[in-house]
């Protein structure tokens, strides 16, 4: 049986990507730029966390 504890490492990067997506969709240039940066940071953080013990 799979528990949420097994996926605890993915919660942080996924939350950063989702917040970045929300900020990117707000039609203001500053928030869109910040949102795109957060999505890139979240993706890099997610790949860095991948297969780490």
Backbone bond lengths (Angstrom), bond angles and torsions (degrees), N, CA, C in turn:
res aa  C-N    CA-C-N  psi(-1)  N-CA   C-N-CA  omega(-1)  CA-C   N-CA-C  phi
1 X - - - 1.451 - - 1.532 108.70 -
2 X 1.312 116.09 137.30 1.452 122.48 -177.56 1.527 109.06 -94.34
3 X 1.329 115.17 133.97 1.467 119.34 177.98 1.529 109.37 -115.59
4 X 1.321 115.90 165.46 1.461 120.53 179.71 1.519 112.48 -68.95
5 X 1.316 117.71 -20.01 1.458 121.00 178.74 1.527 110.17 -63.37
6 X 1.336 117.17 -31.10 1.454 120.78 178.23 1.525 111.75 -66.16
7 X 1.306 118.04 -23.69 1.461 122.55 -177.01 1.525 113.01 -109.30
8 X 1.301 118.24 18.17 1.469 121.57 -176.82 1.524 112.02 -64.32
9 X 1.331 117.96 -31.55 1.466 120.64 -179.56 1.516 112.82 -69.78
10 X 1.325 118.22 -22.79 1.457 121.14 -178.20 1.529 113.17 -88.41
11 X 1.315 118.08 -8.75 1.469 120.62 -176.72 1.525 111.09 -68.68
12 X 1.320 117.93 -44.78 1.463 121.81 -178.49 1.521 113.04 -61.78
13 X 1.346 118.70 -55.81 1.460 119.27 179.68 1.531 113.42 -61.93
14 X 1.322 116.81 -36.54 1.466 119.85 179.48 1.524 110.71 -66.62
15 X 1.324 117.11 -39.87 1.462 120.12 178.09 1.525 110.90 -64.72
16 X 1.337 117.50 -39.66 1.462 120.68 178.25 1.523 110.51 -63.70
17 X 1.337 117.18 -41.68 1.467 120.92 178.86 1.520 110.63 -64.54
18 X 1.321 117.88 -42.17 1.467 120.34 -179.65 1.526 112.09 -67.17
19 X 1.327 117.53 -40.87 1.474 119.87 176.93 1.524 109.76 -64.41
20 X 1.320 117.07 -40.53 1.457 120.74 176.67 1.514 112.23 -62.42
21 X 1.325 117.58 -38.12 1.461 121.09 178.14 1.525 111.20 -65.45
22 X 1.321 116.43 -42.99 1.474 119.82 178.31 1.527 110.23 -62.61
23 X 1.328 116.94 -44.76 1.465 119.68 179.02 1.526 111.39 -66.03
24 X 1.329 117.09 -34.23 1.461 120.56 179.30 1.523 111.48 -66.98
25 X 1.318 117.30 -33.88 1.463 121.00 -178.18 1.523 113.69 -79.17
26 X 1.332 117.78 -14.91 1.469 120.48 175.62 1.527 107.62 -73.30
27 X 1.334 118.11 125.28 1.474 120.52 -172.41 1.533 113.75 -77.84
28 X 1.288 116.68 60.63 1.467 122.79 175.87 1.528 105.65 -133.12
29 X 1.330 118.58 128.93 1.470 119.97 -174.13 1.535 114.29 -57.20
30 X 1.319 117.46 -38.24 1.466 119.38 -178.24 1.528 111.38 -67.42
31 X 1.324 117.48 -44.40 1.463 119.38 -179.27 1.525 111.04 -71.66
32 X 1.327 117.36 -33.00 1.458 119.86 177.48 1.529 111.02 -65.50
33 X 1.319 116.38 -41.30 1.465 120.18 178.07 1.523 110.71 -66.28
34 X 1.319 116.89 -44.98 1.464 120.71 178.33 1.531 110.58 -63.38
35 X 1.340 116.84 -39.70 1.458 120.95 178.51 1.513 112.46 -64.09
36 X 1.334 116.58 -41.72 1.465 119.85 177.81 1.527 110.45 -63.64
37 X 1.335 116.28 -40.13 1.464 119.61 176.87 1.517 112.53 -63.97
38 X 1.325 116.19 -40.95 1.469 119.28 177.65 1.526 111.76 -65.22
39 X 1.327 116.74 -38.42 1.466 118.83 178.07 1.524 111.21 -65.04
40 X 1.329 117.59 -40.87 1.463 120.14 177.09 1.526 111.50 -65.60
41 X 1.337 116.12 -42.42 1.463 119.77 177.22 1.527 111.15 -63.39
42 X 1.335 116.87 -42.65 1.459 120.82 178.96 1.515 112.46 -63.13
43 X 1.341 116.27 -39.84 1.466 119.52 178.31 1.532 110.81 -65.85
44 X 1.336 116.69 -42.72 1.461 119.85 178.27 1.531 110.93 -64.26
45 X 1.334 115.95 -41.58 1.464 120.61 178.51 1.522 110.26 -64.67
46 X 1.321 118.28 -39.19 1.459 122.63 179.56 1.525 110.82 -63.70
47 X 1.346 117.04 -44.30 1.462 120.04 178.27 1.519 111.41 -68.30
48 X 1.326 117.74 -33.17 1.454 120.69 177.44 1.536 111.01 -66.95
49 X 1.326 116.95 -36.92 1.466 121.46 179.48 1.529 113.17 -76.23
50 X 1.318 117.25 -16.91 1.451 122.18 -175.06 1.530 110.46 -63.35
51 X 1.312 116.68 128.09 1.471 125.18 177.94 1.520 113.81 62.23
52 X 1.312 117.99 22.29 1.459 120.36 172.39 1.521 108.01 -85.98
53 X 1.323 116.92 140.68 1.482 118.18 -179.76 1.507 113.43 -70.00
